[in-house]
Amino acid sequence: MYNNEVAGNTIRNNGFAGVTLHDHTPGQDFNGNEVENNWIGTNNVTGDPDFGVFRTTGILIASVADPVHVVIQDNHIEDNHFGIWTKNVPPNSFSDNTFDDVTVKVKQV
């Protein structure tokens, strides 16, 4: 799953994070995805057992082995414990996101 765009959506009340991208096998091409200009409310209400994230989360991008190059920008995220939770995503992937009532804006593992 590569070179996709998630843009201009209102996303809330989902079992998994509002935008969830999982890569479970080394060597998969998970690059070039963009998550931008979305309004994201409370999500991950049932938790994500694959990556052990059981607090509310707006965006979750995770790879088990390979670094993932994505763009996460210009999103408004509110009413979550984690705004953006990532595993194996470079820190320069995020820009100009806004957060309201978010305990941890960006968590990188």
PEKA-V171084 format. One record per backbone hydrogen bond with DSSP energy under -1.0 kcal/mol. NH is the residue of the N-H (numbers start at 1). CO is the residue of the C=O. If there is no record, write none. Layout:
((NH;CO) (NH;CO))
This chain:
((3;31) (6;34) (8;36) (11;39) (13;42) (19;58) (21;60) (23;62) (28;25) (32;69) (34;4) (35;71) (36;6) (37;73) (39;9) (40;76) (41;11) (44;16) (45;14) (46;15) (48;53) (53;48) (57;43) (58;82) (59;83) (60;19) (61;85) (62;21) (63;87) (64;23) (68;88) (71;33) (72;93) (73;35) (74;95) (76;38) (77;98) (78;40) (79;100) (82;56) (83;104) (84;105) (85;59) (86;107) (87;61) (93;90) (95;72) (98;75) (100;77) (103;80) (104;81) (107;84) (109;86))
